[in-house]
Amino acid sequence: MSVDNNGDFVPGERRRRSWTRDEKRRIVEESLQDGASIAEVARRHELNANLLFTWRRKMGAEPSVQNDPMPILPVTIARGVATERDCPGAAGQMEIVLAEGDRIIVWADVETAALTGVLKALSRR
């Protein structure tokens, strides 16, 4: 589907765009700027974010293997809610770092259901 000058979808008309190497390089460089969102850069240039990821990988901007892998730590998830009696002095926080670098800070008093909902929503994006 294509979009006409009024922003309306026109069924049946598909056109394949081609990008010069310089255009690809410029868009990839823009996506590598601090704080840049790949989705926003892709939208601004009217291309699919997956295509931008492919360009980044082909240009060597995306490492295929993480150079400094994070250690895997054992985690036990227990049913039920912990009480202060179960965890005396539990006043700390936990930081969860997602694959894309986003960080979630969780305090000791977070509700399990709320945290589960947030993590499920983030895993779907």
TIKOLKE-530223 format. One line per 8 residues: number of its first residue (from 0); for each residue x, y, z of N, C-alpha, C, O. Coordinates in nm, 3 decimals. Atoms other than C-alpha are relative to their C-alpha. Layout:
BEGIN
NUM	X Y Z X Y Z X Y Z X Y Z; ...
END
This chain:
BEGIN
0	0.083 -0.116 0.000 0.000 0.000 0.000 0.088 0.124 0.000 0.192 0.128 0.066; -0.072 -0.126 0.005 0.118 0.350 -0.078 -0.086 0.110 0.061 -0.205 0.091 0.085; 0.071 -0.115 -0.056 0.021 0.688 0.063 0.000 0.110 -0.104 0.104 0.141 -0.163; 0.006 -0.109 0.098 -0.105 0.968 -0.162 0.039 0.133 0.066 0.077 0.135 0.183; -0.041 -0.131 -0.051 -0.034 1.342 -0.120 -0.083 0.049 0.117 -0.038 0.134 0.194; 0.087 -0.039 -0.112 -0.325 1.376 0.125 0.025 -0.085 0.124 -0.038 -0.062 0.227; -0.028 0.088 -0.113 -0.183 1.107 0.353 -0.092 -0.120 0.006 -0.088 -0.195 0.104; 0.092 0.114 0.002 -0.451 0.853 0.254 0.068 -0.120 -0.065 0.150 -0.105 -0.156
8	-0.056 0.121 0.057 -0.362 0.493 0.180 -0.065 -0.029 -0.135 -0.186 -0.015 -0.151; 0.047 0.035 0.133 -0.393 0.390 -0.185 0.026 -0.149 -0.019 0.141 -0.191 -0.034; -0.021 0.144 0.011 -0.453 0.014 -0.214 0.052 -0.038 -0.138 0.020 0.025 -0.239; -0.048 0.054 0.126 -0.273 -0.182 -0.480 0.123 0.066 -0.057 0.191 0.005 -0.140; -0.118 -0.067 0.054 -0.001 0.070 -0.551 0.117 -0.018 0.096 0.125 0.049 0.199; -0.120 0.019 -0.080 0.325 -0.056 -0.409 0.118 0.045 -0.082 0.128 0.015 -0.201; -0.121 -0.040 0.070 0.651 0.100 -0.498 0.118 -0.032 0.090 0.112 -0.018 0.212; -0.120 0.036 -0.074 0.991 -0.010 -0.395 0.099 0.114 -0.016 0.135 0.152 -0.127
16	-0.096 -0.109 0.004 1.229 0.266 -0.302 0.142 -0.057 0.003 0.166 -0.165 0.056; -0.141 0.039 -0.011 1.602 0.245 -0.343 0.074 0.116 0.065 0.044 0.233 0.042; -0.077 -0.098 -0.075 1.850 0.424 -0.123 0.145 -0.007 -0.048 0.199 -0.115 -0.068; -0.142 0.000 0.038 2.198 0.534 -0.228 0.082 -0.039 0.123 0.034 -0.031 0.237; -0.088 0.037 -0.111 2.491 0.417 -0.017 0.020 0.119 0.095 0.024 0.102 0.217; -0.018 -0.120 -0.084 2.542 0.777 0.105 -0.123 0.028 0.086 -0.111 0.066 0.202; 0.122 -0.020 -0.079 2.177 0.805 0.212 -0.007 -0.101 0.115 -0.041 -0.066 0.228; 0.001 0.103 -0.104 2.201 0.476 0.401 0.099 0.035 0.110 0.067 0.026 0.229
24	-0.104 -0.035 -0.097 2.525 0.585 0.568 -0.044 0.116 0.089 -0.024 0.114 0.210; 0.046 -0.116 -0.074 2.374 0.920 0.670 -0.109 -0.037 0.101 -0.109 0.010 0.214; 0.109 0.042 -0.088 2.063 0.756 0.817 0.054 -0.087 0.113 0.011 -0.073 0.228; -0.062 0.084 -0.104 2.273 0.495 1.002 0.074 0.087 0.100 0.062 0.066 0.220; -0.072 -0.090 -0.091 2.495 0.770 1.145 -0.097 0.076 0.090 -0.070 0.095 0.209; 0.102 -0.070 -0.080 2.184 0.958 1.259 -0.053 -0.092 0.110 -0.078 -0.047 0.222; 0.053 0.095 -0.099 2.060 0.643 1.437 0.101 -0.033 0.109 0.064 -0.085 0.214; -0.104 0.030 -0.098 2.393 0.611 1.621 0.026 0.116 0.097 0.104 0.102 0.191
32	-0.019 -0.115 -0.088 2.373 0.957 1.783 -0.050 -0.032 0.140 -0.144 -0.109 0.156; 0.044 0.020 -0.138 2.341 0.966 2.163 -0.147 0.038 0.014 -0.190 0.145 -0.029; 0.142 -0.025 -0.026 1.976 0.939 2.264 -0.091 -0.021 -0.119 -0.212 -0.001 -0.108; 0.083 0.021 0.120 1.858 0.857 1.912 -0.083 -0.127 0.015 -0.033 -0.229 0.063; 0.088 0.116 0.002 1.562 0.621 1.884 -0.004 -0.054 -0.142 -0.036 0.020 -0.235; 0.000 0.059 0.133 1.589 0.381 1.592 -0.138 0.011 -0.062 -0.151 0.039 -0.181; 0.136 -0.009 0.052 1.211 0.379 1.557 -0.030 0.141 -0.050 -0.090 0.157 -0.156; 0.025 -0.138 0.042 1.198 0.760 1.540 0.079 0.036 -0.125 0.026 0.102 -0.215
40	-0.082 -0.028 0.119 1.485 0.782 1.290 -0.063 -0.067 -0.122 -0.074 -0.006 -0.228; 0.061 0.073 0.112 1.319 0.517 1.072 -0.128 0.069 -0.045 -0.151 0.085 -0.165; 0.126 -0.068 0.033 0.981 0.694 1.089 0.027 0.130 -0.073 -0.042 0.163 -0.170; -0.032 -0.130 0.061 1.139 1.028 1.001 0.041 -0.018 -0.147 0.014 0.069 -0.230; -0.046 0.025 0.138 1.290 0.874 0.685 -0.094 -0.095 -0.076 -0.063 -0.141 -0.186; 0.102 0.085 0.060 0.977 0.666 0.611 0.053 -0.136 -0.043 0.033 -0.180 -0.156; -0.045 0.135 0.027 1.145 0.329 0.634 -0.026 -0.087 0.123 -0.049 -0.037 0.233; 0.026 0.096 -0.107 1.096 0.018 0.843 0.122 -0.007 0.093 0.236 -0.008 0.046
48	-0.110 0.005 -0.097 1.303 0.002 1.162 0.086 -0.125 -0.021 0.207 -0.121 0.001; -0.078 0.122 0.026 1.406 -0.356 1.073 0.100 0.021 -0.112 0.211 -0.032 -0.107; -0.092 -0.030 0.109 1.560 -0.227 0.751 0.118 0.082 0.052 0.232 0.060 0.012; -0.107 -0.080 -0.060 1.757 0.030 0.953 0.094 -0.088 0.082 0.216 -0.069 0.076; -0.085 0.093 -0.074 1.882 -0.245 1.185 0.088 -0.081 -0.096 0.206 -0.104 -0.067; -0.078 0.076 0.100 1.991 -0.443 0.876 0.114 0.084 -0.054 0.227 0.037 -0.066; -0.105 -0.090 0.050 2.181 -0.143 0.738 0.110 0.017 0.105 0.228 0.013 0.072; -0.098 -0.019 -0.108 2.349 -0.088 1.076 0.091 -0.123 0.010 0.213 -0.110 0.023
56	-0.078 0.124 -0.012 2.458 -0.452 1.093 0.096 -0.015 -0.119 0.213 -0.049 -0.101; -0.083 0.014 0.120 2.587 -0.455 0.733 0.114 0.101 -0.005 0.219 0.074 -0.064; -0.105 -0.103 -0.002 2.785 -0.135 0.792 0.092 -0.015 0.120 0.181 0.068 0.141; -0.088 0.024 -0.113 2.945 -0.279 1.103 -0.033 0.081 0.123 0.045 0.085 0.218; 0.037 -0.081 -0.117 2.759 -0.051 1.343 -0.063 -0.084 0.109 -0.067 -0.042 0.225; 0.062 0.091 -0.097 2.585 -0.343 1.515 0.094 -0.119 0.021 0.114 -0.197 -0.072; -0.085 0.116 -0.023 2.821 -0.592 1.676 -0.084 -0.127 -0.003 -0.191 -0.133 0.058; 0.074 0.125 0.007 2.711 -0.946 1.596 0.013 -0.080 0.129 -0.074 -0.158 0.165
64	-0.022 0.066 -0.128 2.857 -1.070 1.924 0.037 0.107 0.102 0.119 0.195 0.073; -0.031 -0.097 -0.104 2.866 -0.873 2.246 0.143 -0.022 0.048 0.181 -0.134 0.083; -0.142 0.012 -0.036 3.231 -0.800 2.330 0.020 -0.035 0.146 0.109 -0.113 0.179; -0.017 0.021 -0.143 3.187 -0.800 2.706 -0.130 -0.058 0.056 -0.212 0.016 0.112; 0.128 0.057 -0.042 2.909 -1.046 2.789 -0.021 0.014 0.150 0.072 0.005 0.230; 0.038 -0.012 -0.140 2.725 -0.997 3.115 -0.008 -0.140 0.059 -0.053 -0.233 -0.008; 0.012 0.132 -0.062 2.747 -1.285 3.360 -0.146 -0.033 0.027 -0.226 0.057 0.055; 0.136 0.044 -0.029 2.431 -1.488 3.408 -0.003 -0.038 0.147 0.074 -0.121 0.194
72	0.011 0.025 -0.143 2.326 -1.488 3.771 -0.121 -0.087 0.028 -0.224 -0.072 -0.037; 0.115 0.083 -0.033 2.101 -1.749 3.927 -0.108 0.083 0.070 -0.078 0.168 0.154; 0.112 -0.072 -0.059 1.756 -1.620 4.019 -0.106 -0.102 0.038 -0.132 -0.197 -0.036; 0.109 0.086 -0.044 1.482 -1.788 4.217 -0.124 0.086 0.015 -0.122 0.189 0.083; 0.126 -0.073 -0.010 1.124 -1.672 4.179 -0.091 -0.083 0.088 -0.121 -0.198 0.056; 0.086 0.071 -0.094 0.903 -1.767 4.470 -0.141 0.055 -0.008 -0.161 0.175 -0.028; 0.141 -0.043 -0.002 0.524 -1.756 4.481 -0.029 0.072 0.131 0.034 0.045 0.233; 0.040 -0.069 -0.121 0.359 -1.523 4.728 0.074 0.131 0.016 0.166 0.163 -0.060
80	-0.059 -0.131 -0.027 0.452 -1.188 4.869 0.088 -0.010 0.123 0.048 -0.063 0.227; -0.092 0.001 -0.113 0.752 -1.149 5.093 -0.042 0.108 0.099 -0.084 0.216 0.059; 0.032 -0.099 -0.104 0.691 -0.972 5.422 0.130 0.049 0.061 0.237 -0.008 0.038; -0.119 -0.051 -0.068 0.930 -0.765 5.630 0.058 -0.105 0.093 0.179 -0.111 0.114; -0.045 0.107 -0.090 0.946 -1.060 5.867 0.089 -0.100 -0.077 0.185 -0.154 -0.022; -0.078 0.094 0.082 1.078 -1.277 5.578 0.133 0.060 -0.044 0.232 -0.012 -0.059; -0.119 -0.069 0.052 1.333 -1.017 5.461 0.032 0.120 0.086 0.010 0.233 0.044; -0.032 -0.116 -0.084 1.448 -0.802 5.750 0.105 0.088 -0.068 0.204 0.038 -0.122
88	-0.096 -0.093 0.059 1.627 -0.492 5.628 -0.010 0.011 -0.151 0.081 0.064 -0.215; 0.016 -0.006 0.145 1.492 -0.525 5.273 -0.045 0.140 -0.039 -0.164 0.164 -0.059; 0.033 -0.137 0.034 1.506 -0.158 5.189 0.077 0.045 -0.123 0.081 0.165 -0.153; -0.084 -0.035 0.114 1.726 -0.170 4.881 -0.077 0.011 -0.128 -0.200 0.024 -0.129; 0.060 -0.009 0.133 1.660 -0.154 4.513 0.072 -0.097 -0.093 0.182 -0.143 -0.064; -0.058 0.087 0.100 1.724 -0.367 4.207 -0.008 0.074 -0.133 -0.110 0.137 -0.163; 0.000 -0.063 0.131 1.821 -0.237 3.864 -0.004 -0.109 -0.105 0.078 -0.201 -0.104; 0.014 0.095 0.109 1.706 -0.431 3.559 0.042 0.071 -0.127 -0.016 0.174 -0.163
96	-0.048 -0.060 0.124 1.897 -0.354 3.239 -0.047 -0.088 -0.115 -0.013 -0.206 -0.122; 0.054 0.074 0.113 1.717 -0.457 2.920 0.102 -0.004 -0.113 0.200 0.069 -0.112; -0.094 0.022 0.110 1.888 -0.570 2.600 0.034 0.127 -0.076 0.147 0.143 -0.122; -0.025 -0.122 0.076 1.851 -0.229 2.434 0.062 0.110 0.085 0.083 0.222 0.038; -0.064 -0.097 -0.087 2.008 -0.053 2.733 -0.094 0.076 0.091 -0.050 0.151 0.177; 0.095 -0.064 -0.090 1.687 0.067 2.895 0.017 -0.056 0.140 0.051 -0.173 0.156; -0.018 0.042 -0.138 1.699 0.053 3.274 -0.129 0.019 0.078 -0.198 0.119 0.062; 0.115 -0.009 -0.090 1.425 -0.016 3.527 0.055 -0.016 0.141 0.126 -0.112 0.170
104	-0.042 0.010 -0.139 1.489 0.052 3.895 -0.122 -0.040 0.082 -0.226 0.026 0.076; 0.111 0.055 -0.077 1.270 -0.150 4.129 0.038 0.007 0.147 0.144 -0.040 0.189; -0.023 -0.008 -0.144 1.242 -0.074 4.499 -0.052 -0.125 0.068 -0.129 -0.201 0.008; 0.035 0.121 -0.073 1.196 -0.343 4.762 -0.150 -0.016 0.020 -0.198 -0.128 0.035; 0.143 0.009 -0.027 0.828 -0.258 4.809 -0.086 -0.009 -0.126 -0.207 0.013 -0.119; 0.077 0.009 0.124 0.724 -0.307 4.444 -0.096 -0.119 0.007 -0.062 -0.224 0.062; 0.096 0.109 0.004 0.412 -0.515 4.392 0.037 -0.095 -0.113 0.066 -0.051 -0.225; -0.038 0.101 0.098 0.486 -0.839 4.209 -0.085 0.009 -0.126 -0.033 0.001 -0.237
112	0.090 -0.007 0.115 0.181 -0.806 3.983 0.032 0.120 -0.089 0.029 0.109 -0.211; -0.031 -0.120 0.077 0.274 -0.452 3.878 0.130 -0.019 -0.079 0.137 0.015 -0.197; -0.128 0.023 0.067 0.634 -0.548 3.798 -0.016 -0.102 -0.112 0.041 -0.084 -0.220; 0.024 0.101 0.104 0.518 -0.857 3.606 -0.066 0.063 -0.121 -0.027 0.033 -0.235; 0.067 -0.067 0.111 0.287 -0.641 3.395 0.093 0.088 -0.081 0.087 0.089 -0.204; -0.096 -0.087 0.069 0.562 -0.392 3.314 0.098 -0.083 -0.083 0.125 -0.050 -0.198; -0.098 0.083 0.072 0.810 -0.664 3.216 -0.064 -0.071 -0.119 0.000 -0.083 -0.224; 0.069 0.063 0.114 0.553 -0.844 2.996 -0.022 0.101 -0.112 -0.002 0.069 -0.229
120	0.022 -0.104 0.101 0.468 -0.518 2.818 0.130 0.035 -0.072 0.130 0.053 -0.194; -0.129 -0.034 0.062 0.836 -0.439 2.758 0.050 -0.113 -0.088 0.116 -0.087 -0.189; -0.049 0.113 0.080 0.906 -0.789 2.625 -0.071 -0.008 -0.134 -0.019 -0.071 -0.226; 0.076 0.003 0.124 0.640 -0.738 2.354 0.038 0.110 -0.096 -0.004 0.105 -0.212; -0.029 -0.111 0.090 0.785 -0.418 2.208 0.116 -0.027 -0.089 0.152 0.057 -0.170
END
